[in-house]
Amino acid sequence: MTSAVLDDPMTQFTNEPVRELRRAPERARLEEALAELDRRLPIAVPVTIGARVRDEPSFDSVDPSDPGRIVARATAATSREVEGAVRVAAEAQREWGARPAIERARAMSRAAGELRERRAELAALAVRECAKPWSQADADVCEAIDFLEFYARGALALDAASPLIQMPGERNTLRHRARGVAAVIAPWNFPLAILAGMTAAALVTGNAVCVKPAEQSPACGLAVVEALRQGGVPDGVIALLPGDGAVGGALVEDPAVHTIAFTGSGAVGLEILRKAASPAAGQRHLKRVIAEMGGKNCVIVDADADLDEVIPALLDSAFAFAGQKCSAASRTLVHERIADELLDRMRGALHTLRVGPAEDFETDVPPVIDPDARARIESALADLGPGSEIERAAVPAGPGYWVAPTIVAGAPADSGVVTSELFGPVLTIEPVAGVDAACEIVDGLGQALTGGLFSRDPATIERVAARTPVGNFYVNRATTGAMPGRQPFGGNRLSGMGFKAGGDEYLLQFVDALVITENTVRHGLPIE
Amino acid sequence: MEVQAEPELDADIAEIGRSLARRGHSAAALKRVPQERGLNLVGRDPKVRAALLQLVDVAPACENAADLAGHLNSYLGQVGDSGGRPVAIAAGAARVPGTRALTGQAARVAINRMAHRFIVGATPEQAAGELRLMWSHGNAISVDLLGEATLTEAEGAAYADRCDRALSTLALDARGWRANPLLESDAAGPLPRANLSVKVTALTPLVRPQAPGRGQRDAAEHLRRLLRTAAEAGAHLHVDMESMDSREMVFEMLLSILAEDEFRSGPSAGLVLQAYLRDSEEMLDEIIGWASRTERASPLTVRLVKGAYWDQEHIEAIQHGWVPPVWSEKADSDRCFERITRRLIDAFPLVRPAIASHNLRSLAHAIAYSRHRLLGIGDLELQVLRGLGDDLAEALARDGYRARVYSPVGDLVSGMAYLVRRLLENTSNDSFLADRAAGADLDSLLASP
């Protein structure tokens, strides 16, 4: 498939359309792709550095819906391999970084084409490896494609830009150069999209990349790296280093790494920031960290909201993909006048949610990613005092890592359910005196990623938008589903640092700027 | 597509259309004139129209008149100067504390009056008098129970209960109605007086576009129960069609249940075909195929509509990068409407055609075509909406046709979504009614799409 950029670098970006799953033939196509994938499992995910491949499996990824099913047999990179990978990358980066931007942009676009051709297969892979329900898995592939295409165009724009003031006898030029080697430490919840986005941004601006996929989703990471190599990224420029936190830690501390792009938990993000801040002996640069961390996202519901609209949006925001999105809603701050009605209807609506395996189109809520996640969520719920009213949906029998979708009313303000990001299918409902009281609560939080508001008063919408600290504010709709170019995504405060992913400024983080000022006067005469 | 000239048919369409266009002089018809002028005034400015729609939408959620006035002020603030003097006066009154409550009360009265035009009554019992009056004026009726969205199992069951009771109430009331042979039978057999339209999406909270089976399994028992009650009461049960997100679920389930042995003897039942869907003719193929395979005592009634969710379907598709399931051009829908009209009329009595439109041309075309196919005057049913098609219903009855008026019943809170849709329809730029109210000439309105 030829891509748009290949034909014309200036074509306008458009989002890759998701599948229209309400049509039966589209669903049938995905089910076929899954059956085909299942025949190929498990997938070997070797350490891949330049042309060297080491396939000596040391850990597995499994299907959270049916943990007996092994999805990938992966080889964890050793610390020596990490060091070697960074060295190979640094070497290969010089030639890659010296290429014209259009060549790198074309490689991204060709890689997007590879992903496009494998759309059904990759959605099936995300269903199996991360228990993403079909619609979400399909959207993950589309978003990966979007990132590649969006950043390809962004890199061309960055290359073309020369915004400086010019004077007679003086020539001012702004150039952007790759910083060097980037370490990409990716999450499992958008195992294709976020990994592809961070990696493509680094590559297209001329950096080499060492990719560390989440230990839960190495096969998805491999698929993206394969597509990029097939698209024309030289072997040496992109390394795949499967493994756990130790691999990530080694990458962060390697003195030859210049940029660290991380998406994951706040605790790990802060540790990366700490480590990256102190240069190793002989290190001649400062590491730049781009960190997308979590949120404790609140949805404010004013008294004039239409509950017919609010309830489906809350269910979607809090429970789709079992709440395992950093944008997911975890607290509802509802005007006391309609709080009882909302709680009552939400409880009823909760029981319409079906928990089940991700590959079943009838599933609303899939299992969580692993037993640790389940234990963490259940323990936060168990710690709630007797004053809390907990409503939980049913879970199926079977070995999946099920967590019942849960609504909590009356949770103490200092309980973990209210204060911590649980990354699971749990939503609090908290009555407030009004929208301004709700804004005070949101303002008191450390995290500020997404926020929601349901109101039918334009004045209220403007008032809350003006004071909300969050990075992505959703009005009268669900709080998840940001798309590259349409809703550049990223949080403020403790939720992260760096420009928004899928936005125009994102690529600036992967380059250093050089300003060249040349005197063009000789003996009082201009030479040009 | 239909280029061949049909001079005879065209002449009939023009004659029928001209006759239907004559406004009646009944007291009710005269009362409607100023209301239409008001809506027409609103329709002219898109910002005023948006403000009005938002106000109607939020009204049931407002705590009191002052709260409603506060919202009015917010909406009018977005209108700017384009609204002209009346808007400026209303905005001023909504802003000043002294007049705010009064303004809110006035707005509420106006909204209630508007709602009453479209909604017959809060309950079937309260609507009984009005329904009897409509019947005595020569119109048949289909009652639709308005409700909030069904989001819980209890809400689905409550809607099913309301429908069940309404079927019995309607059938009981209808026994006292004056006999009217035109409304009570056609060449295919008797037509029930009591007629209820139901929404399957209100019977179940499990409508999942990508898993139609869940909603089907959940709604099936409710639907069977309603069919049983309708059969016992001798009423007609009509299943409405909504957006594409529920189409597969509704369509498959209804046809499969109606084919069950238990329901072959009754009741009279029907479904809806939406001509604005690009694949509506393929749906018709399926319906006709089903009808020829399925022996039932009374033929399936197929209500042909243009479709009421055009904006929603279009926006959703564009946002997702899909080809919209609806025609982009209004003329395509109108042409499709006429093609399906003919096929339905050709298929009588395998199915019963019920042509639902406020477009004079569409109705006149159906009547003229059925005449050319030598159908009896009572073998074609025309349908209009309460509030939008009142003049037409009156004219159709006067000219001897069977017109059924789709009549919503419900309280203001649950009726608001319906009301907003009707207002949108009435004031949209390519609305036949708006064109007509704006004085477009009859020849162009009756021209072939």
HADDOCK unambig.tbl for C-alpha pairs under 7 A between the chains (distance, minus, plus):
assign (segid A and resid 17 and name CA) (segid B and resid 320 and name CA) 5.62 0.50 0.50
assign (segid A and resid 17 and name CA) (segid B and resid 321 and name CA) 4.68 0.50 0.50
assign (segid A and resid 17 and name CA) (segid B and resid 322 and name CA) 6.66 0.50 0.50
assign (segid A and resid 18 and name CA) (segid B and resid 320 and name CA) 6.37 0.50 0.50
assign (segid A and resid 21 and name CA) (segid B and resid 210 and name CA) 5.31 0.50 0.50
assign (segid A and resid 22 and name CA) (segid B and resid 209 and name CA) 4.73 0.50 0.50
assign (segid A and resid 22 and name CA) (segid B and resid 210 and name CA) 4.43 0.50 0.50
assign (segid A and resid 22 and name CA) (segid B and resid 245 and name CA) 6.50 0.50 0.50
assign (segid A and resid 304 and name CA) (segid B and resid 58 and name CA) 6.75 0.50 0.50
assign (segid A and resid 304 and name CA) (segid B and resid 61 and name CA) 5.08 0.50 0.50
assign (segid A and resid 304 and name CA) (segid B and resid 62 and name CA) 6.02 0.50 0.50
assign (segid A and resid 308 and name CA) (segid B and resid 148 and name CA) 6.86 0.50 0.50
assign (segid A and resid 308 and name CA) (segid B and resid 149 and name CA) 5.60 0.50 0.50
assign (segid A and resid 345 and name CA) (segid B and resid 152 and name CA) 6.90 0.50 0.50
assign (segid A and resid 348 and name CA) (segid B and resid 152 and name CA) 4.92 0.50 0.50
assign (segid A and resid 348 and name CA) (segid B and resid 153 and name CA) 6.92 0.50 0.50
assign (segid A and resid 349 and name CA) (segid B and resid 151 and name CA) 5.48 0.50 0.50
assign (segid A and resid 349 and name CA) (segid B and resid 152 and name CA) 4.69 0.50 0.50
assign (segid A and resid 352 and name CA) (segid B and resid 152 and name CA) 6.71 0.50 0.50
assign (segid A and resid 352 and name CA) (segid B and resid 205 and name CA) 6.82 0.50 0.50
assign (segid A and resid 352 and name CA) (segid B and resid 206 and name CA) 6.59 0.50 0.50
assign (segid A and resid 361 and name CA) (segid B and resid 210 and name CA) 6.41 0.50 0.50
assign (segid A and resid 361 and name CA) (segid B and resid 211 and name CA) 5.68 0.50 0.50
assign (segid A and resid 362 and name CA) (segid B and resid 211 and name CA) 5.23 0.50 0.50
assign (segid A and resid 362 and name CA) (segid B and resid 214 and name CA) 6.81 0.50 0.50
assign (segid A and resid 456 and name CA) (segid B and resid 58 and name CA) 6.71 0.50 0.50
assign (segid A and resid 457 and name CA) (segid B and resid 71 and name CA) 5.92 0.50 0.50
assign (segid A and resid 457 and name CA) (segid B and resid 74 and name CA) 6.46 0.50 0.50
assign (segid A and resid 458 and name CA) (segid B and resid 74 and name CA) 6.08 0.50 0.50
assign (segid A and resid 459 and name CA) (segid B and resid 74 and name CA) 6.05 0.50 0.50
